[in-house]
Amino acid sequence: MSSPLPHVAFFPFMSKGHIIPLIHLAHLLHRRCLATFTFFTTPLNAPFIRDSLAGTDASIVELPFPENAPGLPPGIESTDRLPDMSLFLTFYNATKQLRPHFEQALASLPTAVSFLISDGFLGWSTESAAKLGIPRVASYGMGCHAMAIQYYIRREKPHRGLASDDQPFTVSGFPNLRLTLDDLTQFSYDPHPADEVYKFVEEIQPPPDTRAVVDNSFYELEPGYVDHWNSHIGPKAWCIGLLCLAQQKTRSNNRTELLQWLDSRVAMNRPVVYVAFGSQAEISELQLKEIAIGLERSGVDFLWVVRAKGVELGEGFEERVAERGKVVREWVDQLEILQHESIRAFVSHCGWNSVTEGISAGVPILAWPMMAEQRLNARFLVQDLGIGLRVRASDGTREGLVRGEDIAKLVRELVDGEKGKEAAKKAKDLARAARMAMEEGGSSWRALEQMIAEVSQKTTTGLAPGLA
Ligand code: UDP
């Protein structure tokens, strides 16, 4: 009789960018018959997870989201529904109240759990799992390059005492990297010990008994950073991505209006730039209007996802561009769009999922980072990988407005210019490498099996040094 499959418990943080890669991972485990799994989430996130996991045998356990969490409007259980991201820490603190419910539900599962994959933002779940002798693997939803650089920035604070924002500095782990403050998000690089932000940054560091980290990346994408992380920092990072390639989609004959519109661009031989800034970025109305001006002036066909509700993008803009541009205000299937052959460039906020989805589709990226580790992602894709161009404020400041004329120039350069052609070629090469890594025998294919075998053992050997 064959032994039962390992049983994995997933507990993502309540953000689309944290939930989606773990859904992809669950599909991968299912398709490769490597494990069964249970997802933990809250009632308002359950329908999205249930729909996304259709076709698998997933169990979903709903934990009650804290009612009347101080400072949080009722009925909000994921960060993309927050009225504004200044409430992020309030939301994060509220999620700690899930702990007793999680511990009770984990202990009562009918099938023993082989290991837990939980979000880096739910660091307390390590202890919850340890009480039951369950190994915990952390998921941070970012690449090893960003984890490693942030590790040194936090420890060494090399940015202190710089004469100017553009003065380069290095970190001891990567002496050849020339960083500037422009590569870092202000809130994460210099929090004051009395700040809530400082507490948050400390709390999300992997506790010593975290068994491993899942890296939604493939080894060939960031080998130096992965090797460095695993030999000097830890816990061991397993590159098991790109997870967005987990579901093998076939071209659907049921074409949505959006796909039909993209199909029509192919028929007319008109490349399309896809513009989207993830599930939670906040962009001022003034900046949105400049984006509209830029897209109109670029002369390039575009598909633009606008999250902000009720915002005017400029008088008559949508009518004037109706022949060659689409503005969408609802949730789209971003991966399907990026993989459409009409898409020639991606204007992105550089959330790690968006970066990996752009890479998987072989699409060059106009990097416009906004928060979290996105500035490091932008640096990585522009400078290390050479698959994009960087957007910068037109007045040379850190957070200033990007004028429409600059956006137009960059879009044209990426779609038609020499730099764009070079970036597109590199992006296509990386897309091929990503697919190879995920195929049978590829680096990510093997890493997933090895990780499951290693983590399922109930010993603490196999930990990388560093934080362990
Ligand atoms: N996404 C999507 N449709 C939308 C908006 C976002 O499918 O209309 C997905 C996108 O493909 C990605 C995730 O939401 O998988 C956003 O994650 P990312 O890390 O790019 O950014 P975040 O939202 O976390 O800032």
Boltz pocket constraint, residues with backbone or C-beta under 6 A from the ligand:
constraints:
  - pocket:
      binder: B
      contacts: [[A, 15], [A, 16], [A, 17], [A, 18], [A, 20], [A, 141], [A, 277], [A, 278], [A, 279], [A, 280], [A, 281], [A, 305], [A, 330], [A, 331], [A, 332], [A, 333], [A, 334], [A, 335], [A, 350], [A, 351], [A, 352], [A, 353], [A, 354], [A, 355], [A, 357]]
      max_distance: 6.0
